[in-house]
């Protein structure tokens, strides 16, 4: 049994999480990764969803950020202004998980528009909680599938700030948080270069070549001096993740 | 004191053409029945305010009720696009929609500032991003104590707030539990408010001393609309119809399937239809 590229992305993200982390969780791959970590090696991890649910332990993945499942299994549920003011702005969150429609080489994200803002070719949902998650969480993990329309040379719109135009830009804005530190894709893991903050491939998922990774990115990618292979998904990781997805499909009324 | 009214009377009382309205509910307790009544009454030129426009504003936008949208995340949660919102912004159908776009933190702070009778909200946000360059309402202030530059947005002060809650008692006090979102702030920031409720009870009975309760004297009107949040949900009554959120993607993708759905499910129906939705969902749950 081997992992699909999307499963590998989720599993690689889950492995980074520890019992001591307090995670601000988004819907989709981040939610799957955080709950996979909770159901395997990090049972005490604290998961927070922006709907106000603190320390939630859902048995199925929520379709929305505010499914009843999240409230039913939470330690407590607070109002949305309190969530953003006391818990997020209050610097209580160690890890924020983000995704996006587009990312650039310094891990800035776009989820707002493709094309001009006033006459967009594609109007995307917008930022939601992301702009302040990106600036107020201790560090940011990003999960995104690769492709040249997603990993782009220049963003039409910066919805969430990553490393700007390079190292030092966060500090220049007065940001004391680390920003994006890990980008998990379906093909590889990237990290900002310690000197330049440019995203650099540090590990390739099993069976993936450098050429494949470059084919999924519109800018010439940098590779770390030593590129490792992401350890293959274990049988336990795969079975827990697949069970979670199966339960979720059943709960949401979608044919499994 | 809050007045008990029918849903039609309530919408008539709090909404007029050209006014601003916040129909709030963060995934939970979204006042869908009130949105449908707004469509049936053919309200026009509304400024719609809501953090997450959701299906309810997709429907109002598609039915030409809105002139402007103030929002922070315009998608179908976990599913994808709001196609009627996109058609309005990308193609100007059914007409051009003015937008004022924020982040969640900004809007949550702005509602709180409105409820607190302040002119603006101050928070640590919008650092390094492009929204301030397209939304002139996003400005900044320098902290008089530390010199830190902080983001500001105007307080939200809608003409009307419309929310859905779990219960009202005979006095017209309103109880919310579960994911309570920004509904309390929306009601307290607005000039007038309509609350639709699942149930009207003689007394709330035993309850947590910190339950979210809006006193009767802070609410304008209450309408009893069981199931009125469907396909959103009401904690302890019925679950979110996630299957309908998934189905909406196909319904709303094309103008003709959207209009046909609205005719069958909104224009040709009344608030009573929601009671059936709630019951069916509860039995399936």
Interface residues (C-beta under 8 A of the other chain):
Chain A: X27 X28 X50 X51 X52 X53 X62 X63 X64 X65 X66 X67 X68 X70 X71 X77 X79 X80 X81 X83 X84 X85 X88 X89 X108 X112 X117 X118 X120 X121 X122 X123 X124 X125 X126 X127 X128 X129 X130 X131 X132 X135 X136 X157 X158 X159 X160 X161 X164 X169 X170 X173 X174 X175 X251 X252 X253 X254
Chain B: X26 X27 X28 X51 X52 X71 X72 X73 X74 X75 X77 X78 X79 X81 X82 X85 X86 X89 X90 X101 X103 X104 X105 X108 X109 X111 X112 X123 X124 X125 X126 X127 X128 X129 X130 X131 X134 X148 X149 X178 X179 X180 X181 X182 X184 X185 X212 X233 X235 X239 X240 X242 X243 X245 X246
